């Protein structure tokens, strides 16, 4: 497990944490099977999973979320990063796409959720054309 935080002075204004996809997670087998079935992920190994990202709403659009994701993912050894987001959240979709993530078609992240993935490096310098 890896975690990072963002502070404004002494106030925590955001945090993110993640871990390599753990085979003991209840949904891990289904996720890996779905990724294998759609192809394109062969040879990338088990992904690092962005489990949570939160930024205080009054601090949105200041680069805090971007910085947290970049700092969280920079030192990991996995070749790609996965996450789930609410299917109804266009704001989250646009944010993660700006960091290079794309929806992973055919892999269900649970009722009302979408799985996204990106090859490393993650962040502003890794944006896809």
N, CA, C and O atoms as CSV, one atom per row, in Angstrom:
chain,resi,resn,atom,element,x,y,z
A,1,UNK,N,N,0.856,-1.174,0.000
A,1,UNK,CA,C,0.000,0.000,0.000
A,1,UNK,C,C,0.896,1.229,0.000
A,1,UNK,O,O,1.921,1.271,0.680
A,2,UNK,N,N,0.495,2.211,-0.765
A,2,UNK,CA,C,1.234,3.470,-0.861
A,2,UNK,C,C,0.231,4.611,-0.757
A,2,UNK,O,O,-0.863,4.521,-1.314
A,3,UNK,N,N,0.587,5.686,-0.050
A,3,UNK,CA,C,-0.306,6.827,0.119
A,3,UNK,C,C,0.472,8.131,0.032
A,3,UNK,O,O,1.647,8.192,0.393
A,4,UNK,N,N,-0.197,9.173,-0.452
A,4,UNK,CA,C,0.376,10.511,-0.510
A,4,UNK,C,C,-0.698,11.501,-0.070
A,4,UNK,O,O,-1.894,11.238,-0.188
A,5,UNK,N,N,-0.245,12.641,0.439
A,5,UNK,CA,C,-1.170,13.673,0.877
A,5,UNK,C,C,-0.745,15.039,0.373
A,5,UNK,O,O,0.406,15.254,-0.007
A,6,UNK,N,N,-1.705,15.957,0.378
A,6,UNK,CA,C,-1.447,17.347,-0.001
A,6,UNK,C,C,-1.947,18.237,1.124
A,6,UNK,O,O,-3.025,18.018,1.677
A,7,UNK,N,N,-1.156,19.234,1.451
A,7,UNK,CA,C,-1.476,20.110,2.570
A,7,UNK,C,C,-1.464,21.567,2.126
A,7,UNK,O,O,-0.680,21.961,1.263
A,8,UNK,N,N,-2.342,22.356,2.727
A,8,UNK,CA,C,-2.318,23.813,2.627
A,8,UNK,C,C,-1.979,24.268,4.036
A,8,UNK,O,O,-2.844,24.316,4.911
A,9,UNK,N,N,-0.720,24.601,4.243
A,9,UNK,CA,C,-0.265,24.848,5.612
A,9,UNK,C,C,-0.304,23.530,6.365
A,9,UNK,O,O,0.330,22.555,5.961
A,10,UNK,N,N,-1.041,23.505,7.449
A,10,UNK,CA,C,-1.164,22.273,8.233
A,10,UNK,C,C,-2.453,21.514,7.948
A,10,UNK,O,O,-2.726,20.483,8.563
A,11,UNK,N,N,-3.241,22.030,7.011
A,11,UNK,CA,C,-4.548,21.437,6.687
A,11,UNK,C,C,-4.414,20.438,5.537
A,11,UNK,O,O,-3.891,20.769,4.473
A,12,UNK,N,N,-4.890,19.218,5.763
A,12,UNK,CA,C,-4.916,18.210,4.711
A,12,UNK,C,C,-6.010,18.585,3.719
A,12,UNK,O,O,-7.178,18.694,4.093
A,13,UNK,N,N,-5.633,18.784,2.448
A,13,UNK,CA,C,-6.616,19.164,1.434
A,13,UNK,C,C,-6.807,18.084,0.369
A,13,UNK,O,O,-7.656,18.224,-0.511
A,14,UNK,N,N,-6.023,17.014,0.445
A,14,UNK,CA,C,-6.197,15.924,-0.504
A,14,UNK,C,C,-5.320,14.742,-0.156
A,14,UNK,O,O,-4.283,14.882,0.493
A,15,UNK,N,N,-5.757,13.572,-0.600
A,15,UNK,CA,C,-4.943,12.374,-0.405
A,15,UNK,C,C,-5.284,11.366,-1.483
A,15,UNK,O,O,-6.357,11.413,-2.086
A,16,UNK,N,N,-4.361,10.462,-1.713
A,16,UNK,CA,C,-4.555,9.362,-2.649
A,16,UNK,C,C,-3.817,8.155,-2.105
A,16,UNK,O,O,-2.773,8.279,-1.465
A,17,UNK,N,N,-4.379,6.983,-2.373
A,17,UNK,CA,C,-3.648,5.774,-2.034
A,17,UNK,C,C,-3.961,4.682,-3.032
A,17,UNK,O,O,-4.998,4.692,-3.696
A,18,UNK,N,N,-3.036,3.736,-3.121
A,18,UNK,CA,C,-3.182,2.634,-4.054
A,18,UNK,C,C,-2.241,1.509,-3.688
A,18,UNK,O,O,-1.445,1.615,-2.755
A,19,UNK,N,N,-2.349,0.423,-4.446
A,19,UNK,CA,C,-1.541,-0.766,-4.197
A,19,UNK,C,C,-1.558,-1.640,-5.445
A,19,UNK,O,O,-2.457,-1.520,-6.278
A,20,UNK,N,N,-0.572,-2.514,-5.577
A,20,UNK,CA,C,-0.650,-3.492,-6.658
A,20,UNK,C,C,-1.923,-4.325,-6.494
A,20,UNK,O,O,-2.324,-4.650,-5.376
A,21,UNK,N,N,-2.545,-4.662,-7.610
A,21,UNK,CA,C,-3.762,-5.486,-7.567
A,21,UNK,C,C,-3.466,-6.753,-6.777
A,21,UNK,O,O,-2.598,-7.541,-7.153
A,22,UNK,N,N,-4.176,-6.940,-5.703
A,22,UNK,CA,C,-3.939,-8.044,-4.774
A,22,UNK,C,C,-4.882,-9.201,-5.103
A,22,UNK,O,O,-6.096,-9.002,-5.146
A,23,UNK,N,N,-4.355,-10.402,-5.335
A,23,UNK,CA,C,-5.221,-11.529,-5.674
A,23,UNK,C,C,-6.224,-11.868,-4.572
A,23,UNK,O,O,-7.190,-12.586,-4.829
A,24,UNK,N,N,-6.020,-11.373,-3.361
A,24,UNK,CA,C,-6.969,-11.626,-2.278
A,24,UNK,C,C,-8.149,-10.660,-2.273
A,24,UNK,O,O,-9.116,-10.885,-1.546
A,25,UNK,N,N,-8.094,-9.586,-3.066
A,25,UNK,CA,C,-9.242,-8.688,-3.144
A,25,UNK,C,C,-10.387,-9.446,-3.791
A,25,UNK,O,O,-10.160,-10.178,-4.755
A,26,UNK,N,N,-11.603,-9.297,-3.298
A,26,UNK,CA,C,-12.742,-10.084,-3.808
A,26,UNK,C,C,-12.965,-9.942,-5.312
A,26,UNK,O,O,-13.461,-10.875,-5.944
A,27,UNK,N,N,-12.618,-8.818,-5.891
A,27,UNK,CA,C,-12.874,-8.582,-7.302
A,27,UNK,C,C,-11.640,-8.773,-8.192
A,27,UNK,O,O,-11.726,-8.558,-9.401
A,28,UNK,N,N,-10.511,-9.168,-7.631
A,28,UNK,CA,C,-9.263,-9.250,-8.386
A,28,UNK,C,C,-9.314,-10.287,-9.505
A,28,UNK,O,O,-8.888,-10.000,-10.624
A,29,UNK,N,N,-9.824,-11.481,-9.227
A,29,UNK,CA,C,-9.873,-12.516,-10.263
A,29,UNK,C,C,-10.728,-12.073,-11.447
A,29,UNK,O,O,-10.337,-12.240,-12.603
A,30,UNK,N,N,-11.885,-11.514,-11.154
A,30,UNK,CA,C,-12.778,-11.050,-12.216
A,30,UNK,C,C,-12.117,-9.938,-13.039
A,30,UNK,O,O,-12.236,-9.907,-14.264
A,31,UNK,N,N,-11.430,-9.038,-12.360
A,31,UNK,CA,C,-10.762,-7.938,-13.044
A,31,UNK,C,C,-9.657,-8.459,-13.958
A,31,UNK,O,O,-9.589,-8.071,-15.125
A,32,UNK,N,N,-8.801,-9.324,-13.449
A,32,UNK,CA,C,-7.705,-9.847,-14.270
A,32,UNK,C,C,-8.236,-10.682,-15.438
A,32,UNK,O,O,-7.698,-10.619,-16.543
A,33,UNK,N,N,-9.283,-11.457,-15.192
A,33,UNK,CA,C,-9.870,-12.255,-16.271
A,33,UNK,C,C,-10.433,-11.341,-17.357
A,33,UNK,O,O,-10.232,-11.592,-18.545
A,34,UNK,N,N,-11.128,-10.296,-16.961
A,34,UNK,CA,C,-11.678,-9.354,-17.926
A,34,UNK,C,C,-10.593,-8.668,-18.732
A,34,UNK,O,O,-10.741,-8.484,-19.941
A,35,UNK,N,N,-9.511,-8.288,-18.086
A,35,UNK,CA,C,-8.407,-7.636,-18.792
A,35,UNK,C,C,-7.739,-8.591,-19.774
A,35,UNK,O,O,-7.371,-8.193,-20.879
A,36,UNK,N,N,-7.583,-9.853,-19.371
A,36,UNK,CA,C,-7.000,-10.850,-20.288
A,36,UNK,C,C,-7.904,-11.065,-21.490
A,36,UNK,O,O,-7.428,-11.186,-22.619
A,37,UNK,N,N,-9.218,-11.114,-21.244
A,37,UNK,CA,C,-10.175,-11.389,-22.316
A,37,UNK,C,C,-10.185,-10.315,-23.397
A,37,UNK,O,O,-10.388,-10.620,-24.572
A,38,UNK,N,N,-9.970,-9.078,-23.016
A,38,UNK,CA,C,-10.032,-8.019,-24.026
A,38,UNK,C,C,-8.707,-7.836,-24.749
A,38,UNK,O,O,-8.651,-7.168,-25.781
A,39,UNK,N,N,-7.646,-8.420,-24.217
A,39,UNK,CA,C,-6.341,-8.311,-24.867
A,39,UNK,C,C,-5.731,-6.935,-24.690
A,39,UNK,O,O,-6.361,-6.036,-24.133
A,40,UNK,N,N,-4.520,-6.771,-25.158
A,40,UNK,CA,C,-3.827,-5.497,-25.050
A,40,UNK,C,C,-3.142,-5.296,-23.712
A,40,UNK,O,O,-2.363,-4.356,-23.551
A,41,UNK,N,N,-3.420,-6.160,-22.755
A,41,UNK,CA,C,-2.800,-6.039,-21.450
A,41,UNK,C,C,-1.828,-7.182,-21.188
A,41,UNK,O,O,-1.205,-7.254,-20.128
A,42,UNK,N,N,-1.708,-8.076,-22.169
A,42,UNK,CA,C,-0.756,-9.171,-22.039
A,42,UNK,C,C,0.650,-8.607,-21.891
A,42,UNK,O,O,1.019,-7.653,-22.576
A,43,UNK,N,N,1.410,-9.185,-21.017
A,43,UNK,CA,C,2.779,-8.763,-20.826
A,43,UNK,C,C,2.948,-7.552,-19.925
A,43,UNK,O,O,4.074,-7.185,-19.588
A,44,UNK,N,N,1.846,-6.924,-19.531
A,44,UNK,CA,C,1.944,-5.758,-18.652
A,44,UNK,C,C,1.958,-6.159,-17.184
A,44,UNK,O,O,2.299,-5.354,-16.318
A,45,UNK,N,N,1.587,-7.406,-16.906
A,45,UNK,CA,C,1.614,-7.876,-15.523
A,45,UNK,C,C,0.454,-7.331,-14.703
A,45,UNK,O,O,-0.456,-6.686,-15.223
A,46,UNK,N,N,0.512,-7.604,-13.434
A,46,UNK,CA,C,-0.531,-7.146,-12.512
A,46,UNK,C,C,-0.437,-5.622,-12.373
A,46,UNK,O,O,0.658,-5.092,-12.187
A,47,UNK,N,N,-1.568,-4.913,-12.461
A,47,UNK,CA,C,-1.519,-3.452,-12.403
A,47,UNK,C,C,-1.380,-2.908,-10.989
A,47,UNK,O,O,-1.674,-3.592,-10.009
A,48,UNK,N,N,-0.933,-1.685,-10.908
A,48,UNK,CA,C,-1.047,-0.902,-9.687
A,48,UNK,C,C,-2.449,-0.323,-9.713
A,48,UNK,O,O,-2.912,0.129,-10.761
A,49,UNK,N,N,-3.127,-0.330,-8.587
A,49,UNK,CA,C,-4.512,0.117,-8.571
A,49,UNK,C,C,-4.640,1.387,-7.742
A,49,UNK,O,O,-4.308,1.401,-6.557
A,50,UNK,N,N,-5.123,2.450,-8.372
A,50,UNK,CA,C,-5.444,3.691,-7.676
A,50,UNK,C,C,-6.764,3.447,-6.951
A,50,UNK,O,O,-7.823,3.397,-7.577
A,51,UNK,N,N,-6.697,3.299,-5.645
A,51,UNK,CA,C,-7.873,2.914,-4.865
A,51,UNK,C,C,-8.733,4.103,-4.456
A,51,UNK,O,O,-9.961,4.011,-4.461
A,52,UNK,N,N,-8.111,5.196,-4.110
A,52,UNK,CA,C,-8.858,6.379,-3.676
A,52,UNK,C,C,-8.093,7.634,-4.058
A,52,UNK,O,O,-6.863,7.667,-4.014
A,53,UNK,N,N,-8.832,8.660,-4.431
A,53,UNK,CA,C,-8.300,10.000,-4.642
A,53,UNK,C,C,-9.363,10.969,-4.159
A,53,UNK,O,O,-10.506,10.928,-4.614
A,54,UNK,N,N,-8.988,11.829,-3.249
A,54,UNK,CA,C,-9.925,12.822,-2.723
A,54,UNK,C,C,-9.220,14.163,-2.602
A,54,UNK,O,O,-8.090,14.247,-2.119
A,55,UNK,N,N,-9.902,15.207,-3.045
A,55,UNK,CA,C,-9.428,16.580,-2.880
A,55,UNK,C,C,-10.611,17.387,-2.355
A,55,UNK,O,O,-11.730,17.242,-2.847
A,56,UNK,N,N,-10.368,18.229,-1.365
A,56,UNK,CA,C,-11.408,19.097,-0.811
A,56,UNK,C,C,-11.979,19.933,-1.965
A,56,UNK,O,O,-11.216,20.572,-2.690
A,57,UNK,N,N,-13.302,19.939,-2.146
A,57,UNK,CA,C,-13.894,20.643,-3.296
A,57,UNK,C,C,-13.450,22.104,-3.446
A,57,UNK,O,O,-13.303,22.581,-4.571
A,58,UNK,N,N,-13.239,22.808,-2.360
A,58,UNK,CA,C,-12.805,24.213,-2.475
A,58,UNK,C,C,-11.389,24.322,-3.039
A,58,UNK,O,O,-10.940,25.420,-3.365
A,59,UNK,N,N,-10.682,23.201,-3.156
A,59,UNK,CA,C,-9.315,23.190,-3.693
A,59,UNK,C,C,-9.231,22.568,-5.085
A,59,UNK,O,O,-8.135,22.369,-5.609
A,60,UNK,N,N,-10.389,22.258,-5.693
A,60,UNK,CA,C,-10.387,21.700,-7.039
A,60,UNK,C,C,-9.823,22.707,-8.032
A,60,UNK,O,O,-9.863,23.917,-7.812
A,61,UNK,N,N,-9.295,22.171,-9.134
A,61,UNK,CA,C,-8.777,22.950,-10.262
A,61,UNK,C,C,-7.549,23.773,-9.891
A,61,UNK,O,O,-7.313,24.848,-10.442
A,62,UNK,N,N,-6.776,23.248,-8.950
A,62,UNK,CA,C,-5.517,23.890,-8.564
A,62,UNK,C,C,-4.322,22.972,-8.823
A,62,UNK,O,O,-3.196,23.303,-8.453
A,63,UNK,N,N,-4.562,21.817,-9.460
A,63,UNK,CA,C,-3.478,20.885,-9.758
A,63,UNK,C,C,-3.175,19.902,-8.638
A,63,UNK,O,O,-2.240,19.108,-8.746
A,64,UNK,N,N,-3.954,19.947,-7.568
A,64,UNK,CA,C,-3.690,19.067,-6.421
A,64,UNK,C,C,-3.952,17.610,-6.778
A,64,UNK,O,O,-3.127,16.745,-6.481
A,65,UNK,N,N,-5.079,17.327,-7.406
A,65,UNK,CA,C,-5.387,15.947,-7.794
A,65,UNK,C,C,-4.357,15.388,-8.755
A,65,UNK,O,O,-3.911,14.249,-8.612
A,66,UNK,N,N,-3.985,16.192,-9.734
A,66,UNK,CA,C,-2.958,15.779,-10.698
A,66,UNK,C,C,-1.650,15.458,-9.983
A,66,UNK,O,O,-1.031,14.424,-10.228
A,67,UNK,N,N,-1.248,16.346,-9.110
A,67,UNK,CA,C,-0.002,16.143,-8.364
A,67,UNK,C,C,-0.060,14.881,-7.512
A,67,UNK,O,O,0.913,14.130,-7.447
A,68,UNK,N,N,-1.184,14.649,-6.865
A,68,UNK,CA,C,-1.312,13.453,-6.029
A,68,UNK,C,C,-1.195,12.177,-6.856
A,68,UNK,O,O,-0.486,11.249,-6.466
A,69,UNK,N,N,-1.881,12.124,-7.988
A,69,UNK,CA,C,-1.819,10.923,-8.835
A,69,UNK,C,C,-0.405,10.726,-9.362
A,69,UNK,O,O,0.106,9.605,-9.353
A,70,UNK,N,N,0.234,11.795,-9.819
A,70,UNK,CA,C,1.607,11.678,-10.320
A,70,UNK,C,C,2.550,11.192,-9.220
A,70,UNK,O,O,3.347,10.284,-9.451
A,71,UNK,N,N,2.469,11.779,-8.044
A,71,UNK,CA,C,3.355,11.390,-6.943
A,71,UNK,C,C,3.086,9.960,-6.493
A,71,UNK,O,O,4.019,9.233,-6.152
A,72,UNK,N,N,1.822,9.550,-6.489
A,72,UNK,CA,C,1.481,8.196,-6.075
A,72,UNK,C,C,2.038,7.167,-7.059
A,72,UNK,O,O,2.567,6.134,-6.650
A,73,UNK,N,N,1.919,7.452,-8.347
A,73,UNK,CA,C,2.252,6.458,-9.374
A,73,UNK,C,C,3.700,6.493,-9.846
A,73,UNK,O,O,4.183,5.510,-10.407
A,74,UNK,N,N,4.394,7.590,-9.635
A,74,UNK,CA,C,5.764,7.730,-10.159
A,74,UNK,C,C,6.686,6.592,-9.715
A,74,UNK,O,O,7.353,6.010,-10.571
A,75,UNK,N,N,6.760,6.244,-8.438
A,75,UNK,CA,C,7.751,5.249,-8.020
A,75,UNK,C,C,7.300,3.790,-8.146
A,75,UNK,O,O,8.096,2.893,-7.866
A,76,UNK,N,N,6.076,3.521,-8.550
A,76,UNK,CA,C,5.638,2.126,-8.591
A,76,UNK,C,C,6.321,1.387,-9.722
A,76,UNK,O,O,6.738,1.996,-10.707
A,77,UNK,N,N,6.435,0.095,-9.586
A,77,UNK,CA,C,7.142,-0.721,-10.577
A,77,UNK,C,C,6.230,-1.292,-11.656
A,77,UNK,O,O,6.701,-1.681,-12.725
A,78,UNK,N,N,4.939,-1.346,-11.387
A,78,UNK,CA,C,3.999,-1.901,-12.357
A,78,UNK,C,C,4.007,-1.049,-13.624
A,78,UNK,O,O,4.261,0.155,-13.576
A,79,UNK,N,N,3.726,-1.693,-14.755
A,79,UNK,CA,C,3.798,-1.011,-16.043
A,79,UNK,C,C,2.529,-0.249,-16.386
A,79,UNK,O,O,2.526,0.597,-17.280
A,80,UNK,N,N,1.451,-0.551,-15.672
A,80,UNK,CA,C,0.232,0.210,-15.920
A,80,UNK,C,C,-0.566,0.354,-14.638
A,80,UNK,O,O,-0.371,-0.381,-13.670
A,81,UNK,N,N,-1.480,1.333,-14.663
A,81,UNK,CA,C,-2.273,1.697,-13.494
A,81,UNK,C,C,-3.748,1.587,-13.857
A,81,UNK,O,O,-4.174,2.036,-14.921
A,82,UNK,N,N,-4.520,0.984,-12.958
A,82,UNK,CA,C,-5.955,0.872,-13.152
A,82,UNK,C,C,-6.708,1.599,-12.045
A,82,UNK,O,O,-6.156,1.902,-10.987
A,83,UNK,N,N,-7.978,1.869,-12.316
A,83,UNK,CA,C,-8.844,2.493,-11.328
A,83,UNK,C,C,-10.290,2.239,-11.724
A,83,UNK,O,O,-10.576,1.855,-12.858
A,84,UNK,N,N,-11.186,2.454,-10.793
A,84,UNK,CA,C,-12.603,2.479,-11.114
A,84,UNK,C,C,-13.115,3.868,-10.777
A,84,UNK,O,O,-12.673,4.497,-9.816
A,85,UNK,N,N,-14.052,4.328,-11.583
A,85,UNK,CA,C,-14.701,5.618,-11.330
A,85,UNK,C,C,-16.197,5.448,-11.542
A,85,UNK,O,O,-16.638,4.531,-12.236
A,86,UNK,N,N,-16.959,6.328,-10.946
A,86,UNK,CA,C,-18.410,6.281,-11.145
A,86,UNK,C,C,-18.720,6.584,-12.601
A,86,UNK,O,O,-18.223,7.558,-13.167
A,87,UNK,N,N,-19.536,5.749,-13.189
A,87,UNK,CA,C,-19.892,5.928,-14.598
A,87,UNK,C,C,-20.601,7.254,-14.824
A,87,UNK,O,O,-20.499,7.826,-15.909
A,88,UNK,N,N,-21.304,7.744,-13.843
A,88,UNK,CA,C,-22.080,8.974,-13.986
A,88,UNK,C,C,-21.243,10.237,-13.833
A,88,UNK,O,O,-21.766,11.336,-14.019
A,89,UNK,N,N,-19.968,10.116,-13.501
A,89,UNK,CA,C,-19.147,11.298,-13.229
A,89,UNK,C,C,-18.335,11.724,-14.443
A,89,UNK,O,O,-17.253,11.195,-14.698
A,90,UNK,N,N,-18.872,12.691,-15.192
A,90,UNK,CA,C,-18.112,13.232,-16.319
A,90,UNK,C,C,-16.890,13.993,-15.843
A,90,UNK,O,O,-15.860,13.995,-16.518
A,91,UNK,N,N,-16.988,14.645,-14.682
A,91,UNK,CA,C,-15.855,15.399,-14.140
A,91,UNK,C,C,-14.672,14.453,-13.903
A,91,UNK,O,O,-13.538,14.773,-14.260
A,92,UNK,N,N,-14.939,13.287,-13.299
A,92,UNK,CA,C,-13.862,12.322,-13.042
A,92,UNK,C,C,-13.312,11.777,-14.355
A,92,UNK,O,O,-12.099,11.631,-14.506
A,93,UNK,N,N,-14.201,11.473,-15.310
A,93,UNK,CA,C,-13.743,10.952,-16.601
A,93,UNK,C,C,-12.801,11.941,-17.273
A,93,UNK,O,O,-11.726,11.548,-17.726
A,94,UNK,N,N,-13.175,13.205,-17.348
A,94,UNK,CA,C,-12.346,14.227,-17.987
A,94,UNK,C,C,-11.022,14.377,-17.245
A,94,UNK,O,O,-9.970,14.490,-17.875
A,95,UNK,N,N,-11.063,14.379,-15.917
A,95,UNK,CA,C,-9.839,14.503,-15.130
A,95,UNK,C,C,-8.885,13.355,-15.426
A,95,UNK,O,O,-7.720,13.588,-15.748
A,96,UNK,N,N,-9.367,12.112,-15.320
A,96,UNK,CA,C,-8.476,10.972,-15.536
A,96,UNK,C,C,-7.996,10.892,-16.983
A,96,UNK,O,O,-6.851,10.510,-17.225
A,97,UNK,N,N,-8.838,11.242,-17.942
A,97,UNK,CA,C,-8.390,11.266,-19.337
A,97,UNK,C,C,-7.259,12.265,-19.525
A,97,UNK,O,O,-6.351,12.023,-20.320
A,98,UNK,N,N,-7.298,13.387,-18.805
A,98,UNK,CA,C,-6.236,14.386,-18.930
A,98,UNK,C,C,-4.889,13.857,-18.441
A,98,UNK,O,O,-3.840,14.402,-18.783
A,99,UNK,N,N,-4.924,12.793,-17.640
A,99,UNK,CA,C,-3.693,12.172,-17.133
A,99,UNK,C,C,-3.272,10.958,-17.963
A,99,UNK,O,O,-2.278,10.304,-17.647
A,100,UNK,N,N,-4.026,10.657,-19.018
A,100,UNK,CA,C,-3.664,9.549,-19.892
A,100,UNK,C,C,-4.484,8.290,-19.713
A,100,UNK,O,O,-4.232,7.295,-20.392
A,101,UNK,N,N,-5.466,8.304,-18.810
A,101,UNK,CA,C,-6.307,7.130,-18.605
A,101,UNK,C,C,-7.376,7.057,-19.684
A,101,UNK,O,O,-7.796,8.074,-20.235
A,102,UNK,N,N,-7.807,5.833,-19.974
A,102,UNK,CA,C,-8.897,5.603,-20.909
A,102,UNK,C,C,-9.780,4.495,-20.346
A,102,UNK,O,O,-9.318,3.627,-19.605
A,103,UNK,N,N,-11.061,4.543,-20.712
A,103,UNK,CA,C,-11.961,3.470,-20.308
A,103,UNK,C,C,-11.447,2.149,-20.858
A,103,UNK,O,O,-10.950,2.084,-21.982
A,104,UNK,N,N,-11.570,1.104,-20.061
A,104,UNK,CA,C,-11.197,-0.239,-20.495
A,104,UNK,C,C,-12.496,-0.946,-20.865
A,104,UNK,O,O,-13.217,-1.411,-19.982
A,105,UNK,N,N,-12.805,-1.034,-22.161
A,105,UNK,CA,C,-14.084,-1.609,-22.577
A,105,UNK,C,C,-14.171,-3.090,-22.240
A,105,UNK,O,O,-13.189,-3.827,-22.335
A,106,UNK,N,N,-15.354,-3.503,-21.850
A,106,UNK,CA,C,-15.584,-4.918,-21.591
A,106,UNK,C,C,-15.205,-5.385,-20.203
A,106,UNK,O,O,-15.407,-6.556,-19.880
A,107,UNK,N,N,-14.664,-4.515,-19.373
A,107,UNK,CA,C,-14.318,-4.894,-18.005
A,107,UNK,C,C,-15.243,-4.122,-17.072
A,107,UNK,O,O,-15.240,-2.891,-17.051
A,108,UNK,N,N,-16.022,-4.853,-16.314
A,108,UNK,CA,C,-17.008,-4.241,-15.434
A,108,UNK,C,C,-16.374,-3.950,-14.088
A,108,UNK,O,O,-15.758,-4.827,-13.482
A,109,UNK,N,N,-16.522,-2.731,-13.623
A,109,UNK,CA,C,-15.968,-2.335,-12.334
A,109,UNK,C,C,-16.992,-2.371,-11.230
A,109,UNK,O,O,-16.765,-1.798,-10.164
A,110,UNK,N,N,-18.101,-3.021,-11.449
A,110,UNK,CA,C,-19.190,-3.052,-10.480
A,110,UNK,C,C,-20.338,-2.204,-10.980
A,110,UNK,O,O,-20.167,-1.372,-11.871
A,111,UNK,N,N,-21.488,-2.413,-10.414
A,111,UNK,CA,C,-22.690,-1.687,-10.851
A,111,UNK,C,C,-22.463,-0.174,-10.739
A,111,UNK,O,O,-22.181,0.347,-9.660
A,112,UNK,N,N,-22.592,0.507,-11.861
A,112,UNK,CA,C,-22.447,1.950,-11.884
A,112,UNK,C,C,-21.019,2.452,-11.945
A,112,UNK,O,O,-20.785,3.652,-11.795
A,113,UNK,N,N,-20.055,1.562,-12.163
A,113,UNK,CA,C,-18.644,1.962,-12.214
A,113,UNK,C,C,-18.024,1.577,-13.543
A,113,UNK,O,O,-18.466,0.637,-14.203
A,114,UNK,N,N,-16.998,2.316,-13.923
A,114,UNK,CA,C,-16.235,2.081,-15.147
A,114,UNK,C,C,-14.781,1.858,-14.753
A,114,UNK,O,O,-14.259,2.534,-13.866
A,115,UNK,N,N,-14.137,0.917,-15.411
A,115,UNK,CA,C,-12.712,0.686,-15.197
A,115,UNK,C,C,-11.935,1.523,-16.204
A,115,UNK,O,O,-12.264,1.558,-17.390
A,116,UNK,N,N,-10.901,2.196,-15.714
A,116,UNK,CA,C,-10.002,2.953,-16.583
A,116,UNK,C,C,-8.590,2.448,-16.353
A,116,UNK,O,O,-8.282,1.903,-15.293
A,117,UNK,N,N,-7.744,2.628,-17.335
A,117,UNK,CA,C,-6.357,2.215,-17.196
A,117,UNK,C,C,-5.443,3.098,-18.016
A,117,UNK,O,O,-5.872,3.753,-18.965
A,118,UNK,N,N,-4.174,3.107,-17.637
A,118,UNK,CA,C,-3.163,3.872,-18.363
A,118,UNK,C,C,-1.811,3.203,-18.172
A,118,UNK,O,O,-1.508,2.655,-17.112
A,119,UNK,N,N,-1.019,3.264,-19.213
A,119,UNK,CA,C,0.368,2.820,-19.080
A,119,UNK,C,C,1.144,3.909,-18.371
A,119,UNK,O,O,0.837,5.095,-18.493
A,120,UNK,N,N,2.150,3.491,-17.632
A,120,UNK,CA,C,3.025,4.456,-16.980
A,120,UNK,C,C,3.995,5.028,-18.012
A,120,UNK,O,O,4.308,4.331,-18.978
A,121,UNK,N,N,4.476,6.231,-17.863
A,121,UNK,CA,C,4.253,7.134,-16.737
A,121,UNK,C,C,2.872,7.782,-16.807
A,121,UNK,O,O,2.280,7.901,-17.880
A,122,UNK,N,N,2.381,8.188,-15.668
A,122,UNK,CA,C,1.074,8.818,-15.539
A,122,UNK,C,C,1.290,10.307,-15.323
A,122,UNK,O,O,2.209,10.707,-14.609
A,123,UNK,N,N,0.458,11.117,-15.928
A,123,UNK,CA,C,0.492,12.545,-15.616
A,123,UNK,C,C,0.509,13.449,-16.821
A,123,UNK,O,O,0.323,13.021,-17.960
A,124,UNK,N,N,0.736,14.699,-16.536
A,124,UNK,CA,C,0.670,15.747,-17.563
A,124,UNK,C,C,1.610,15.465,-18.717
A,124,UNK,O,O,1.253,15.704,-19.870
A,125,UNK,N,N,2.798,14.964,-18.437
A,125,UNK,CA,C,3.767,14.732,-19.516
A,125,UNK,C,C,3.472,13.458,-20.289
A,125,UNK,O,O,4.093,13.202,-21.321
A,126,UNK,N,N,2.530,12.653,-19.801
A,126,UNK,CA,C,2.226,11.380,-20.451
A,126,UNK,C,C,0.883,11.431,-21.188
A,126,UNK,O,O,0.380,10.388,-21.606
A,127,UNK,N,N,0.303,12.597,-21.352
A,127,UNK,CA,C,-1.006,12.704,-22.001
A,127,UNK,C,C,-0.959,12.090,-23.389
A,127,UNK,O,O,0.005,12.241,-24.140
A,128,UNK,N,N,-2.032,11.398,-23.693
A,128,UNK,CA,C,-2.129,10.739,-24.995
A,128,UNK,C,C,-2.657,11.718,-26.027
A,128,UNK,O,O,-3.428,12.618,-25.696
A,129,UNK,N,N,-2.245,11.546,-27.278
A,129,UNK,CA,C,-2.733,12.429,-28.350
A,129,UNK,C,C,-4.146,12.060,-28.725
A,129,UNK,O,O,-4.733,12.685,-29.608
